[in-house]
Amino acid sequence: MSKVLKTIFHIFVLFLIIISLWPGSLIGMLVYGNSGLQPNLADNPFFTPIPRHLFSIASLFNHFIIYFFISIFGLCLYLRNRNFQKLVFGLFFLSIFLEVLQFMVPKRAFETLDLFANFAGVLLAYFVIKIYLFFNKS
């Protein structure tokens, strides 16, 4: 079962890489037939009006959710593995690397706030796991 879950985790990471580096929105293309539209995992989570000329909180929330989900899934799988620390550093590096690469991808843009949201998702997942380990010493 563990091998199956680890394979699923690696597929999620590969999917994250593909959707991050695809010119335009691959998910928008599949869902709406338009690569210019970006679907939101959650509409504005704070239920406040957001001016269009400012950054989109929903987009930041999407980045945070995706990186938190993938990180928590992977860190749980490698919890008692000697590669745990390598995975933590790898997820931090991937969150930075994929956002920086968007400088070069057409129809994509590097955004500092997206980078912080990616990093925050990985960081929160790491802290959740560390808190879990602290209370479940065995």
Backbone bond lengths (Angstrom), bond angles and torsions (degrees), N, CA, C in turn:
res aa  C-N    CA-C-N  psi(-1)  N-CA   C-N-CA  omega(-1)  CA-C   N-CA-C  phi
1 M - - - 1.452 - - 1.525 111.04 -
2 S 1.334 115.06 -37.26 1.457 120.15 -178.84 1.530 111.58 -62.56
3 K 1.336 116.40 -39.06 1.467 119.87 179.09 1.521 111.01 -65.09
4 V 1.319 116.38 -38.52 1.461 120.46 178.65 1.525 110.22 -64.18
5 L 1.333 116.91 -45.57 1.461 120.47 179.66 1.523 111.66 -65.08
6 K 1.320 117.69 -38.91 1.461 120.49 177.37 1.524 110.76 -65.92
7 T 1.317 117.44 -36.73 1.463 120.91 176.12 1.527 110.20 -64.84
8 I 1.320 117.11 -42.09 1.467 121.08 177.47 1.525 109.89 -61.74
9 F 1.333 117.26 -42.72 1.464 120.97 177.75 1.528 110.67 -59.23
10 H 1.315 117.52 -45.74 1.468 120.66 179.81 1.528 111.51 -65.12
11 I 1.318 117.58 -34.07 1.471 120.88 175.50 1.526 110.03 -66.27
12 F 1.338 117.01 -41.09 1.478 120.42 176.19 1.526 111.19 -59.75
13 V 1.331 116.64 -43.35 1.466 120.19 179.64 1.522 110.22 -64.60
14 L 1.317 117.17 -42.92 1.469 120.92 177.34 1.526 110.83 -61.60
15 F 1.325 117.33 -42.50 1.462 121.87 177.40 1.526 110.51 -61.95
16 L 1.338 117.06 -41.35 1.462 121.52 177.61 1.527 110.56 -60.29
17 I 1.319 116.68 -43.41 1.463 120.91 178.85 1.522 110.45 -62.66
18 I 1.325 116.88 -44.84 1.469 120.86 -178.61 1.521 111.00 -64.03
19 I 1.339 118.46 -47.57 1.469 118.90 -177.79 1.522 111.88 -70.64
20 S 1.332 117.34 -24.75 1.465 119.98 178.74 1.517 112.09 -75.78
21 L 1.325 117.40 -31.35 1.460 120.71 -174.37 1.521 113.97 -106.68
22 W 1.315 117.20 -0.67 1.466 121.09 177.81 1.532 108.68 -71.22
23 P 1.345 117.30 131.43 1.476 118.47 177.53 1.532 110.52 -63.07
24 G 1.293 117.45 118.75 1.463 121.60 -174.48 1.510 109.37 83.58
25 S 1.302 115.93 -158.39 1.460 121.10 -177.99 1.523 110.35 -107.07
26 L 1.328 116.80 109.48 1.462 121.35 177.83 1.526 110.29 -64.49
27 I 1.323 116.73 -40.70 1.463 120.14 179.65 1.524 110.02 -67.54
28 G 1.335 117.47 -40.15 1.461 120.72 175.57 1.521 111.37 -60.17
29 M 1.342 116.41 -37.75 1.461 121.29 178.46 1.532 110.16 -65.43
30 L 1.325 116.71 -43.25 1.467 120.38 -178.38 1.527 112.36 -72.13
31 V 1.341 117.13 -39.75 1.467 121.06 -175.39 1.525 111.91 -82.74
32 Y 1.354 115.97 -47.40 1.461 120.71 -173.04 1.525 114.05 -106.99
33 G 1.338 117.31 -9.74 1.452 119.90 -174.80 1.525 112.10 73.34
34 N 1.325 117.14 19.25 1.464 122.16 -178.17 1.525 108.12 -141.88
35 S 1.341 116.66 114.59 1.465 119.79 -177.90 1.524 112.45 -73.77
36 G 1.331 117.17 -5.55 1.455 120.92 177.53 1.515 113.36 -86.13
37 L 1.333 117.24 -11.64 1.468 120.95 -179.84 1.520 110.07 -99.93
38 Q 1.299 115.40 135.02 1.465 121.33 179.05 1.523 109.07 -112.54
39 P 1.346 117.97 113.42 1.471 118.69 177.55 1.521 110.91 -70.11
40 N 1.307 116.53 150.70 1.454 122.10 178.33 1.519 109.90 -104.85
41 L 1.326 116.24 136.61 1.466 120.36 174.42 1.511 110.14 -68.04
42 A 1.323 115.13 -32.14 1.460 121.23 178.08 1.512 107.35 -146.98
43 D 1.306 116.37 131.68 1.452 118.36 173.79 1.516 107.52 -64.96
44 N 1.271 116.88 173.98 1.449 123.05 -174.77 1.536 110.73 -37.34
45 P 1.350 117.83 107.18 1.464 120.33 -175.08 1.529 114.13 -70.88
46 F 1.327 117.23 -14.10 1.458 119.93 -177.62 1.527 112.52 -101.60
47 F 1.326 116.21 -0.35 1.470 122.84 175.13 1.528 112.78 54.54
48 T 1.309 116.22 37.35 1.456 121.39 176.41 1.516 108.95 -120.80
49 P 1.313 117.64 149.58 1.459 118.49 178.98 1.529 110.63 -67.05
50 I 1.328 116.26 136.66 1.455 121.77 179.56 1.527 107.97 -118.59
51 P 1.314 117.65 118.39 1.464 119.09 175.88 1.525 110.35 -61.78
52 R 1.319 116.83 138.81 1.458 122.22 -177.95 1.527 112.77 -62.35
53 H 1.319 117.66 -28.55 1.461 118.79 -177.66 1.530 112.37 -76.84
54 L 1.328 117.41 -9.97 1.454 121.15 175.82 1.524 109.46 -96.50
55 F 1.322 116.63 169.98 1.454 119.98 178.53 1.523 110.05 -62.61
56 S 1.302 115.78 153.51 1.456 120.99 -178.46 1.525 110.08 -90.89
57 I 1.311 115.94 117.32 1.466 120.21 178.14 1.525 109.82 -64.63
58 A 1.315 116.89 -34.74 1.468 119.40 178.84 1.522 110.84 -62.58
59 S 1.327 117.80 -39.87 1.462 121.32 177.98 1.525 110.60 -63.96
60 L 1.319 116.75 -42.69 1.468 119.88 177.77 1.521 110.46 -63.44
61 F 1.318 116.04 -40.07 1.453 121.32 178.28 1.532 110.24 -62.14
62 N 1.339 117.25 -39.37 1.470 121.37 176.90 1.527 110.94 -60.34
63 H 1.335 116.44 -47.26 1.468 120.48 179.21 1.524 109.82 -59.74
64 F 1.315 116.53 -46.65 1.463 121.22 -178.92 1.532 110.65 -60.17
65 I 1.320 117.59 -47.98 1.473 121.90 -178.00 1.523 111.06 -60.37
66 I 1.325 116.71 -46.72 1.468 120.40 -176.64 1.528 110.49 -62.80
67 Y 1.329 116.76 -48.91 1.460 119.33 -178.70 1.520 111.93 -68.86
68 F 1.318 118.51 -34.95 1.466 120.62 176.70 1.525 110.18 -64.82
69 F 1.332 117.06 -47.01 1.464 121.31 -178.83 1.528 111.28 -60.28
70 I 1.322 117.13 -51.03 1.467 120.59 -178.04 1.533 110.05 -63.89
71 S 1.327 116.69 -41.15 1.467 120.08 -178.90 1.519 111.92 -66.54
72 I 1.312 117.62 -46.56 1.467 120.22 -178.00 1.530 110.10 -64.55
73 F 1.332 116.43 -38.48 1.468 121.01 178.55 1.528 110.29 -63.28
74 G 1.327 116.64 -49.97 1.460 120.50 -178.67 1.520 112.74 -67.12
75 L 1.322 117.25 -42.33 1.460 120.14 -178.82 1.528 111.48 -66.49
76 C 1.318 117.64 -34.36 1.477 120.18 175.57 1.523 110.71 -66.09
77 L 1.329 116.41 -37.92 1.466 120.02 179.88 1.531 112.19 -67.78
78 Y 1.309 116.72 -36.18 1.462 121.38 -176.41 1.530 112.46 -103.85
79 L 1.310 116.56 21.15 1.463 122.89 -174.97 1.530 112.90 -54.93
80 R 1.275 117.77 -47.76 1.471 121.97 -176.02 1.537 111.42 -103.90
81 N 1.307 116.60 20.74 1.458 122.22 -176.95 1.526 109.38 -100.97
82 R 1.322 116.47 149.38 1.469 119.28 178.45 1.519 111.73 -69.36
83 N 1.326 118.25 -13.92 1.459 122.10 178.22 1.530 112.91 -88.08
84 F 1.322 117.22 7.05 1.465 120.99 -177.58 1.532 111.26 -56.71
85 Q 1.340 117.50 -51.29 1.469 120.83 -178.85 1.520 110.94 -62.13
86 K 1.330 117.21 -39.08 1.472 120.80 178.52 1.525 110.18 -62.14
87 L 1.328 116.46 -39.89 1.461 120.20 179.21 1.527 110.56 -66.00
88 V 1.320 117.49 -40.97 1.469 120.92 178.04 1.524 109.78 -58.27
89 F 1.331 116.31 -51.68 1.464 119.85 179.77 1.526 111.44 -63.89
90 G 1.327 116.75 -37.75 1.460 121.02 178.40 1.525 112.54 -62.79
91 L 1.325 116.55 -40.49 1.469 120.17 178.87 1.525 111.38 -68.65
92 F 1.341 116.96 -40.00 1.466 119.37 175.50 1.527 110.66 -62.36
93 F 1.325 115.84 -45.31 1.460 120.70 -179.97 1.519 110.52 -62.72
94 L 1.328 117.40 -44.35 1.468 121.30 -179.57 1.522 110.81 -61.98
95 S 1.323 117.60 -41.00 1.465 120.62 -179.84 1.526 111.35 -62.05
96 I 1.319 116.84 -36.55 1.463 121.26 178.68 1.527 110.48 -78.02
97 F 1.319 116.37 -47.80 1.458 122.58 -174.71 1.529 112.49 -60.03
98 L 1.323 117.03 -45.42 1.467 119.73 -178.10 1.526 111.89 -65.90
99 E 1.318 116.69 -36.96 1.466 119.14 178.83 1.527 110.77 -69.96
100 V 1.324 117.62 -41.28 1.469 121.01 179.76 1.531 110.64 -66.21
101 L 1.329 117.72 -37.61 1.471 120.80 178.89 1.524 112.42 -61.89
102 Q 1.311 117.26 -21.43 1.465 119.81 -178.73 1.530 112.14 -68.36
103 F 1.334 117.41 -10.03 1.463 120.65 170.97 1.523 110.55 -57.97
104 M 1.344 115.59 -35.44 1.466 121.13 -171.99 1.526 113.98 -98.14
105 V 1.306 118.31 -11.59 1.466 121.41 -175.42 1.526 109.57 -89.00
106 P 1.341 116.89 126.91 1.471 119.09 177.57 1.531 111.79 -60.13
107 K 1.302 117.01 145.13 1.466 124.71 179.12 1.526 113.18 63.21
108 R 1.317 116.46 15.81 1.456 121.37 174.91 1.517 106.94 -124.44
109 A 1.322 117.78 158.44 1.454 120.53 -178.97 1.517 109.96 -142.80
110 F 1.314 115.12 138.08 1.453 120.83 172.30 1.525 107.89 -72.50
111 E 1.326 116.18 130.50 1.461 120.14 176.64 1.521 108.04 -133.83
112 T 1.308 114.63 125.63 1.462 120.92 -178.35 1.523 111.27 -59.10
113 L 1.316 117.29 -39.99 1.471 120.03 -179.40 1.526 111.58 -66.05
114 D 1.340 117.31 -35.93 1.465 120.03 174.99 1.529 110.04 -64.36
115 L 1.311 116.08 -39.93 1.459 120.64 177.82 1.527 110.65 -60.41
116 F 1.326 116.57 -44.37 1.470 120.32 177.82 1.532 111.24 -64.52
117 A 1.329 117.57 -38.16 1.469 120.98 178.73 1.527 110.39 -66.34
118 N 1.335 117.55 -41.57 1.470 121.49 176.97 1.530 109.75 -59.63
119 F 1.317 114.43 -50.75 1.465 121.71 -177.96 1.528 110.76 -61.76
120 A 1.326 116.87 -41.21 1.468 121.16 179.93 1.525 111.23 -64.84
121 G 1.333 117.79 -37.08 1.462 121.07 177.51 1.515 111.69 -62.28
122 V 1.335 116.38 -44.69 1.466 120.59 178.34 1.526 110.16 -67.01
123 L 1.334 116.52 -43.32 1.458 121.18 -177.92 1.529 111.84 -63.08
124 L 1.327 117.35 -44.03 1.458 119.62 179.12 1.532 110.95 -64.53
125 A 1.325 117.13 -41.05 1.465 120.19 177.62 1.527 110.28 -60.27
126 Y 1.324 116.37 -42.70 1.463 120.96 178.81 1.534 110.46 -61.47
127 F 1.339 117.42 -44.97 1.467 120.26 179.76 1.528 111.85 -66.29
128 V 1.314 117.75 -37.15 1.468 120.89 176.85 1.521 109.74 -60.75
129 I 1.328 117.25 -44.60 1.462 121.23 179.17 1.524 110.70 -65.59
130 K 1.328 117.50 -42.32 1.467 120.72 179.70 1.530 111.08 -63.95
131 I 1.319 117.28 -39.76 1.472 121.01 177.09 1.525 109.78 -64.83
132 Y 1.332 116.26 -43.15 1.467 120.55 176.54 1.530 110.60 -57.71
133 L 1.335 116.53 -46.26 1.473 120.24 -179.52 1.531 111.37 -64.83
134 F 1.306 116.92 -36.73 1.466 121.41 179.74 1.527 110.89 -62.14
135 F 1.339 116.47 -43.05 1.466 119.77 -177.33 1.517 113.27 -85.46
136 N 1.321 118.45 -11.90 1.469 121.92 179.99 1.514 110.34 -123.88
137 K 1.314 116.58 56.43 1.458 121.01 178.73 1.515 108.51 -69.22
138 S 1.333 113.75 123.04 1.464 117.78 177.12 1.498 111.47 -153.16
